[in-house]
Amino acid sequence: MDTMDLSPLTASIAPLNLRSCLISRHGRLVYDHYREPGTAAEPARINSCTKSVLSALVCIAMGRGQLPDAATPASAFFPRLAADSDPRKRSITLEHLLTMTAGFEWTEFGGLNSFPRMTKTPDWLDFVLELPLADDPGTRMEYNSGNSQLLAAALARAAGMPVARFAEERLFGPLGIEAYEWETDPQGVHTGGFGMKLRPLDMLKFGELYLREGEWSGEPIVPRALAVRSVRPFIESEEPRRGWYGWHWWSDSYDAAEDAAAEPGETDSQAADGGSGAEGRQAPALAYFFAQGYGGQFVYVVPSLDIVVVLTADKWRTDRPPGNVFRKFVAPLLAAELRRAVSAG
């Protein structure tokens, strides 16, 4: 029987004006909060969580032999990379696109402001492919929604159908996801890095799929080896982002002692107590991987506790919730559960 106490969460998130907060454990919904009654039925923007959905579709296509393996040069789909005057572009692989390490000169927002510039051009693929390289492929992560658009285009060509139709047949259909919306670029390619709308419960299903390493109702949807590989840390992100990046998935860990020590006003004894078991044994850090979208859209997967957490928000322009909702309000409760499990074990 699940005895995890989530009652403190309700009071904690009340002032945040979250659109939704859902938690499942062992495949069962154990906590659900919606700001408004109709929220559950309404698809809403998941922003860059779209990237993780695209990752799943890429893995499915690779498993079916429609896309080649991740080490394949991207020039197999975009020949101009091989013809470019910079020979380094020939070494860009599908995995470099998935891990944001292709090396293109890019700043998503601010600086070069590449993402808004791309979306204002008549051909997004041309815009990305013509960019110079700032780094050797595979050496540095630079968050880049242009990489995602290249992957979406490659998937559409390999599958011989629009990305959304492929999703309906191979991912959304099996998961029972029917209510969704998905934008396209000027050429009709579905947006790989953003532009999808889903319901919170369908986001939870997607997280459950990855908690089960690609399996749904006993059937393999995403090949297990690729599902596991896609969420594995590949490269560490740079400030101000934290965590590691995989194949369009993030990963990180929460250490109660470290986080408590970092909070102003915490005493050393409080910090130390946060990370130890009842009998003085140090609890392991709470490891998790997650899909992340601008403005508070998240799908967190915590394998050690068999838990999925979905957070959504829609007030980021006028009343933006803190970006660390999970780490500040949810992770401490999960870490306490992990400490209890260590003590009991």
C-alpha positions as CSV (number, residue, x, y, z in Angstrom):
1,M,0.0,0.0,0.0
2,D,1.3,3.5,-1.0
3,T,1.7,5.5,2.2
4,M,3.6,8.5,0.8
5,D,2.2,11.7,2.3
6,L,1.7,14.4,-0.3
7,S,-0.7,16.5,1.7
8,P,1.9,19.3,2.3
9,L,2.1,19.9,-1.4
10,T,-1.3,21.4,-1.7
11,A,-0.5,24.3,0.6
12,S,3.0,24.8,-0.9
13,I,1.8,25.2,-4.5
14,A,-1.4,27.1,-3.8
15,P,0.2,30.5,-4.3
16,L,2.0,29.5,-7.5
17,N,-1.0,29.6,-9.8
18,L,0.1,26.4,-11.5
19,R,-2.2,25.2,-14.3
20,S,-1.8,21.6,-13.1
21,C,0.3,19.3,-10.9
22,L,-0.1,15.5,-11.3
23,I,1.8,12.7,-9.6
24,S,1.5,9.0,-10.4
25,R,3.1,6.2,-8.5
26,H,3.2,2.5,-9.5
27,G,1.1,3.5,-12.5
28,R,-1.7,5.0,-10.4
29,L,-2.6,8.7,-10.0
30,V,-1.9,9.6,-6.4
31,Y,-2.2,13.4,-6.6
32,D,-3.9,15.8,-9.0
33,H,-4.3,19.5,-8.9
34,Y,-6.0,21.7,-11.5
35,R,-6.4,25.4,-11.2
36,E,-9.7,25.3,-13.0
37,P,-12.1,22.4,-13.6
38,G,-11.8,22.5,-17.4
39,T,-8.1,22.3,-17.4
40,A,-7.9,18.5,-17.5
41,A,-9.7,18.3,-20.8
42,E,-7.9,21.2,-22.6
43,P,-4.7,20.6,-24.5
44,A,-2.2,23.4,-23.8
45,R,1.2,24.4,-25.0
46,I,4.0,22.1,-23.7
47,N,6.7,24.2,-25.5
48,S,10.1,22.4,-25.5
49,C,8.6,19.3,-24.0
50,T,7.9,18.7,-27.7
51,K,11.6,17.9,-28.1
52,S,11.2,14.8,-25.8
53,V,8.2,13.6,-27.8
54,L,10.2,14.0,-31.0
55,S,13.0,12.0,-29.4
56,A,10.6,9.2,-28.7
57,L,9.5,9.3,-32.4
58,V,13.1,9.3,-33.6
59,C,13.8,6.2,-31.4
60,I,10.7,4.5,-32.7
61,A,11.8,5.1,-36.3
62,M,15.3,3.9,-35.6
63,G,13.9,0.7,-34.0
64,R,11.8,0.1,-37.1
65,G,14.8,0.7,-39.5
66,Q,13.2,3.8,-41.0
67,L,15.9,6.0,-39.6
68,P,19.5,4.8,-39.5
69,D,21.4,4.6,-36.2
70,A,22.5,7.7,-34.3
71,A,26.0,7.7,-35.6
72,T,24.8,8.4,-39.2
73,P,26.0,11.7,-40.6
74,A,23.2,14.2,-40.9
75,S,24.4,14.9,-44.4
76,A,22.5,11.7,-45.4
77,F,19.4,13.8,-45.1
78,F,20.9,17.2,-45.8
79,P,23.6,16.9,-48.5
80,R,24.5,20.6,-48.3
81,L,26.3,19.8,-45.0
82,A,28.7,17.6,-47.0
83,A,29.2,20.2,-49.6
84,D,29.8,23.1,-47.2
85,S,33.1,24.9,-47.2
86,D,33.6,24.0,-43.5
87,P,34.5,20.3,-43.6
88,R,33.5,19.9,-40.0
89,K,29.9,19.9,-41.0
90,R,30.4,16.6,-42.6
91,S,31.0,15.0,-39.2
92,I,27.7,16.2,-37.7
93,T,25.6,13.1,-36.8
94,L,22.0,12.5,-35.8
95,E,23.3,12.0,-32.3
96,H,24.9,15.5,-32.4
97,L,21.5,16.9,-33.3
98,L,19.8,15.0,-30.5
99,T,22.3,16.1,-27.9
100,M,22.5,19.7,-29.0
101,T,26.2,19.3,-29.8
102,A,26.1,19.9,-33.5
103,G,28.3,23.0,-33.0
104,F,26.2,25.6,-34.9
105,E,26.7,29.2,-34.0
106,W,23.5,29.7,-32.1
107,T,22.0,31.4,-29.0
108,E,18.4,30.3,-28.5
109,F,17.3,33.6,-26.9
110,G,19.3,36.7,-26.2
111,G,22.6,37.3,-27.9
112,L,22.2,36.0,-31.4
113,N,18.5,35.4,-30.6
114,S,18.6,32.6,-33.1
115,F,15.3,31.0,-32.4
116,P,13.1,34.1,-33.1
117,R,15.2,34.8,-36.2
118,M,14.7,31.2,-37.5
119,T,10.9,31.4,-37.1
120,K,10.8,34.7,-39.1
121,T,12.5,33.2,-42.1
122,P,10.6,31.6,-45.1
123,D,12.7,28.3,-44.8
124,W,13.8,27.2,-41.3
125,L,15.9,24.3,-42.5
126,D,17.9,26.6,-44.9
127,F,18.4,29.0,-42.0
128,V,19.9,26.3,-39.8
129,L,22.0,24.6,-42.4
130,E,23.6,27.8,-43.6
131,L,24.8,28.8,-40.1
132,P,28.6,28.7,-39.4
133,L,30.0,26.4,-36.8
134,A,31.1,27.9,-33.5
135,D,32.4,24.5,-32.1
136,D,33.6,21.2,-33.4
137,P,30.6,18.8,-33.5
138,G,30.3,16.8,-30.3
139,T,32.4,19.0,-28.1
140,R,29.9,21.5,-26.5
141,M,26.2,21.7,-25.9
142,E,24.3,24.8,-27.2
143,Y,20.6,24.5,-26.8
144,N,19.2,24.8,-30.3
145,S,15.7,24.3,-31.5
146,G,17.1,24.4,-35.0
147,N,18.6,21.0,-34.4
148,S,15.2,19.7,-33.5
149,Q,13.7,21.0,-36.7
150,L,16.4,19.2,-38.7
151,L,15.5,16.0,-36.9
152,A,11.8,16.5,-37.5
153,A,12.5,17.0,-41.2
154,A,14.7,13.9,-41.4
155,L,12.0,11.8,-39.6
156,A,9.3,13.0,-42.0
157,R,11.4,12.1,-45.0
158,A,12.5,8.7,-43.6
159,A,8.9,7.8,-42.5
160,G,7.4,9.0,-45.8
161,M,4.6,10.8,-43.9
162,P,4.1,13.9,-41.8
163,V,5.6,13.6,-38.3
164,A,2.2,14.0,-36.6
165,R,0.7,11.1,-38.6
166,F,3.7,9.0,-37.6
167,A,3.1,10.0,-34.0
168,E,-0.6,9.0,-34.3
169,E,0.3,5.6,-35.6
170,R,3.3,4.7,-33.5
171,L,3.0,6.7,-30.2
172,F,-0.2,8.6,-29.6
173,G,-2.4,5.8,-30.8
174,P,-1.0,3.2,-28.5
175,L,-1.0,5.6,-25.6
176,G,-4.6,6.6,-26.3
177,I,-3.6,10.3,-26.9
178,E,-6.3,11.8,-29.2
179,A,-6.5,15.5,-28.2
180,Y,-3.4,17.2,-29.4
181,E,-2.3,20.1,-31.7
182,W,1.0,20.5,-33.5
183,E,2.3,23.5,-35.4
184,T,4.3,23.3,-38.7
185,D,7.0,25.3,-40.3
186,P,6.5,27.2,-43.6
187,Q,7.2,24.0,-45.5
188,G,4.7,22.0,-43.6
189,V,7.2,20.1,-41.4
190,H,5.9,19.7,-37.8
191,T,7.9,21.8,-35.4
192,G,10.5,19.6,-33.7
193,G,11.4,21.9,-30.8
194,F,8.1,23.4,-29.7
195,G,4.6,24.0,-30.9
196,M,2.7,21.0,-29.5
197,K,-0.3,21.1,-27.2
198,L,-1.2,18.2,-24.9
199,R,-3.5,17.6,-21.9
200,P,-1.7,17.1,-18.5
201,L,-2.9,13.5,-18.2
202,D,-1.5,12.7,-21.7
203,M,1.8,14.2,-20.6
204,L,1.6,11.9,-17.6
205,K,1.1,8.9,-19.9
206,F,4.2,9.9,-21.9
207,G,6.2,10.0,-18.6
208,E,4.8,6.6,-17.6
209,L,6.0,5.2,-21.0
210,Y,9.5,6.2,-20.2
211,L,9.3,5.1,-16.6
212,R,8.5,1.7,-18.1
213,E,11.5,2.0,-20.5
214,G,9.4,2.3,-23.6
215,E,6.7,-0.3,-22.8
216,W,3.0,0.4,-22.6
217,S,0.4,-2.2,-21.4
218,G,2.9,-4.9,-22.0
219,E,3.7,-3.9,-25.5
220,P,7.0,-2.3,-26.6
221,I,6.4,1.2,-28.1
222,V,9.8,2.7,-27.9
223,P,12.6,0.2,-28.2
224,R,13.9,-0.4,-24.7
225,A,17.6,0.1,-25.5
226,L,16.9,3.4,-27.3
227,A,14.5,4.6,-24.6
228,V,17.2,4.0,-21.9
229,R,19.9,5.5,-24.1
230,S,17.9,8.6,-24.8
231,V,17.5,9.7,-21.2
232,R,21.1,8.8,-20.3
233,P,23.3,11.8,-19.5
234,F,25.4,12.7,-22.6
235,I,26.9,16.1,-21.8
236,E,26.7,18.5,-18.9
237,S,24.9,21.8,-19.5
238,E,26.4,25.2,-19.0
239,E,25.2,27.9,-16.7
240,P,22.5,29.2,-16.2
241,R,21.0,25.8,-17.0
242,R,21.8,22.9,-14.6
243,G,21.9,19.2,-15.2
244,W,22.8,16.9,-18.1
245,Y,21.4,16.5,-21.5
246,G,20.7,13.3,-23.4
247,W,18.7,12.8,-26.6
248,H,16.3,15.7,-26.1
249,W,15.9,14.8,-22.5
250,W,17.3,16.4,-19.4
251,S,18.6,14.6,-16.2
252,D,19.6,15.8,-12.8
253,S,19.6,14.7,-9.1
254,Y,18.4,16.2,-5.9
255,D,20.5,15.9,-2.7
256,A,18.5,17.2,0.3
257,A,21.6,18.0,2.2
258,E,23.2,20.0,-0.6
259,D,20.0,21.9,-1.4
260,A,19.3,22.7,2.2
261,A,22.8,24.0,2.7
262,A,22.4,26.2,-0.3
263,E,19.2,27.8,1.0
264,P,19.9,31.0,3.0
265,G,18.9,30.7,6.7
266,E,19.4,27.0,6.9
267,T,21.6,25.8,9.7
268,D,24.2,23.2,9.3
269,S,22.2,20.7,11.4
270,Q,19.1,21.3,9.2
271,A,21.2,20.7,6.1
272,A,22.8,17.5,7.5
273,D,19.4,16.1,8.7
274,G,18.0,16.7,5.2
275,G,20.2,14.0,3.6
276,S,20.5,11.3,6.2
277,G,18.4,8.3,7.1
278,A,16.7,7.8,10.5
279,E,19.6,5.7,11.6
280,G,22.3,8.0,10.3
281,R,22.7,6.4,7.0
282,Q,23.2,8.8,4.1
283,A,20.3,8.6,1.6
284,P,21.2,8.4,-2.0
285,A,20.6,11.5,-4.2
286,L,17.2,11.5,-5.9
287,A,18.0,10.9,-9.5
288,Y,15.5,11.8,-12.2
289,F,15.2,12.7,-15.9
290,F,12.7,15.1,-17.4
291,A,11.2,16.9,-20.3
292,Q,11.3,20.7,-20.0
293,G,9.3,23.4,-21.7
294,Y,9.4,27.2,-21.4
295,G,7.1,28.8,-18.8
296,G,6.8,25.8,-16.4
297,Q,6.0,22.8,-18.5
298,F,7.6,19.6,-17.1
299,V,7.4,15.8,-17.1
300,Y,9.7,14.4,-14.4
301,V,10.4,10.7,-14.1
302,V,11.8,9.3,-10.9
303,P,12.7,5.6,-11.5
304,S,13.8,4.8,-7.9
305,L,10.4,5.6,-6.5
306,D,8.3,4.5,-9.6
307,I,7.0,8.1,-9.9
308,V,6.0,10.5,-12.6
309,V,5.3,14.2,-12.0
310,V,3.7,16.6,-14.4
311,L,3.8,20.4,-13.9
312,T,2.2,22.9,-16.2
313,A,1.7,26.6,-16.1
314,D,0.4,29.4,-18.4
315,K,0.9,32.6,-16.5
316,W,4.6,33.1,-17.3
317,R,4.2,36.5,-18.9
318,T,2.5,38.2,-15.9
319,D,2.8,36.0,-12.9
320,R,5.7,33.6,-13.6
321,P,6.1,30.8,-11.0
322,P,9.6,30.0,-9.8
323,G,11.5,27.8,-12.2
324,N,12.4,25.4,-9.4
325,V,8.9,24.3,-8.4
326,F,9.9,20.6,-8.6
327,R,13.2,21.0,-6.6
328,K,11.7,23.4,-4.1
329,F,8.3,21.8,-3.4
330,V,8.1,18.3,-4.8
331,A,11.6,16.8,-4.6
332,P,11.9,17.3,-0.8
333,L,8.8,15.1,-0.3
334,L,10.2,12.5,-2.7
335,A,13.6,12.6,-1.0
336,A,11.9,12.1,2.4
337,E,10.2,9.0,0.9
338,L,13.6,7.8,-0.4
339,R,15.1,8.2,3.1
340,R,12.3,6.2,4.6
341,A,12.9,3.4,2.1
342,V,16.6,3.4,2.9
343,S,15.9,3.3,6.6
344,A,13.4,0.5,6.2
345,G,15.8,-1.4,4.0
